[in-house]
Amino acid sequence: MSFRFLDGFKERFIALYKAGKKAEAEQVLKEWEQQQPNDPEAYIMRFNLLVMEADYLKENSGDGAVTILTEQEAEKALKKGEIQRQADSTKAQMQRAYRLMRLGSARLREGIRLAPDRLDMRFGLAMTYQNWDEPTAQVQVLKEALADRAQSGKPWLWRDGLPLPEPEAKFLPKALEGYANHYWVEKPLVLPQDMRPRDEKKAKEYGRQLAELIKTHYPQSSLGPFNLGVYYQLNEKWAPAAAQMKQADALEPNDPYTVLALTRIAVELKQKKEAMTYLARLKAMPDMEKEVANYTQKIQALR
């Protein structure tokens, strides 16, 4: 059953919220939740509100920090307890932010139980865990989503209960690759929100798990083996990287990034003949002139 046009709760809430009438918007949302407890859109709105507040607290947790210019000022601030007070304040604000994020996530999970075929809700939860550096929870959400889809056999729905914007076999692998890409690129340290740097080795393992999900659930997509190939390249495991990239190439033979990766891997493995074969294919592909010039020199240097 669709609740999108019943009583106009969603439209009223959005209009009031955009107008800055947050108290009135909150009242509409409460009425919505009470009168239509099975409407997934109400769960989404509550989730969005909680997570937006959590994000704001997290991003501003260092506001009002003590500015220290000299050793004397540092010693003075330390004696006054200003540094410790600021640290305690930041810690308390971050704890409140995490509580709000978890409340929002729990609320969205309730909505998912009511509408398990809503992929936008699953992805919203997965992205929240990604943004809050909880990759284990993110991967688990996506694993559960794909397992539920395989068991139910029902097609996914998207925002407002509408069909997916693209066929599932194309849309899902691309989305999962987007999540995996987050773990391929090293994350810069942002203080005070990030109290310690990300373990990049572990991060790549999460990317590998997401690539495995693509390969398992969408075996006709080249993106599964391609991203597994990326994982092995980042770990400088060239032989398994080659095996995965060759699978990707067989599924999507005209992808320049796959052929580029195969060229690089052949160079790393000192396989000159294979590297020249891949380079010849790369030359026929658009916008690859710089890469062709680079690998032409590298291949010529092979013995």
SULTA-V40834 format. One record per residue. PHI is phi in whole degrees, 0 to 359 (* if undefined). Layout:
# SULTA-V40834
phi=PHI
phi=PHI
This chain:
# SULTA-V40834
phi=*
phi=260
phi=252
phi=300
phi=246
phi=275
phi=65
phi=63
phi=302
phi=298
phi=296
phi=295
phi=300
phi=297
phi=299
phi=293
phi=295
phi=294
phi=280
phi=82
phi=267
phi=291
phi=295
phi=292
phi=297
phi=297
phi=295
phi=297
phi=296
phi=297
phi=297
phi=302
phi=297
phi=286
phi=276
phi=228
phi=293
phi=255
phi=273
phi=298
phi=296
phi=293
phi=294
phi=296
phi=296
phi=296
phi=302
phi=301
phi=298
phi=295
phi=288
phi=298
phi=294
phi=297
phi=298
phi=297
phi=297
phi=296
phi=292
phi=249
phi=291
phi=259
phi=298
phi=81
phi=294
phi=290
phi=267
phi=240
phi=251
phi=227
phi=297
phi=295
phi=293
phi=296
phi=295
phi=296
phi=295
phi=294
phi=295
phi=285
phi=81
phi=293
phi=294
phi=294
phi=297
phi=295
phi=297
phi=295
phi=295
phi=297
phi=298
phi=296
phi=293
phi=293
phi=296
phi=294
phi=299
phi=295
phi=297
phi=295
phi=299
phi=290
phi=297
phi=297
phi=297
phi=296
phi=295
phi=293
phi=298
phi=298
phi=294
phi=296
phi=297
phi=282
phi=226
phi=294
phi=268
phi=274
phi=292
phi=299
phi=289
phi=297
phi=292
phi=299
phi=292
phi=298
phi=293
phi=298
phi=298
phi=296
phi=295
phi=257
phi=56
phi=238
phi=294
phi=298
phi=294
phi=298
phi=298
phi=296
phi=302
phi=288
phi=298
phi=297
phi=299
phi=289
phi=294
phi=296
phi=297
phi=296
phi=284
phi=280
phi=74
phi=277
phi=292
phi=290
phi=245
phi=242
phi=304
phi=61
phi=75
phi=273
phi=295
phi=300
phi=291
phi=220
phi=303
phi=306
phi=296
phi=260
phi=291
phi=294
phi=302
phi=296
phi=295
phi=295
phi=298
phi=302
phi=295
phi=297
phi=302
phi=301
phi=264
phi=280
phi=262
phi=297
phi=267
phi=290
phi=276
phi=241
phi=256
phi=271
phi=298
phi=262
phi=277
phi=207
phi=292
phi=289
phi=283
phi=292
phi=295
phi=294
phi=301
phi=295
phi=295
phi=294
phi=299
phi=298
phi=299
phi=291
phi=297
phi=297
phi=298
phi=299
phi=294
phi=288
phi=268
phi=226
phi=294
phi=274
phi=271
phi=286
phi=289
phi=295
phi=297
phi=300
phi=288
phi=295
phi=298
phi=299
phi=303
phi=292
phi=297
phi=298
phi=264
phi=56
phi=256
phi=287
phi=294
phi=294
phi=298
phi=298
phi=299
phi=291
phi=294
phi=293
phi=295
phi=298
phi=295
phi=293
phi=279
phi=218
phi=289
phi=255
phi=274
phi=296
phi=289
phi=292
phi=294
phi=298
phi=297
phi=295
phi=297
phi=298
phi=297
phi=298
phi=295
phi=298
phi=275
phi=59
phi=260
phi=298
phi=298
phi=296
phi=300
phi=294
phi=295
phi=292
phi=297
phi=298
phi=292
phi=296
phi=298
phi=276
phi=259
phi=290
phi=62
phi=241
phi=300
phi=296
phi=294
phi=299
phi=298
phi=298
phi=280
phi=299
phi=295
phi=294
phi=292
phi=298
phi=281
phi=289
phi=246
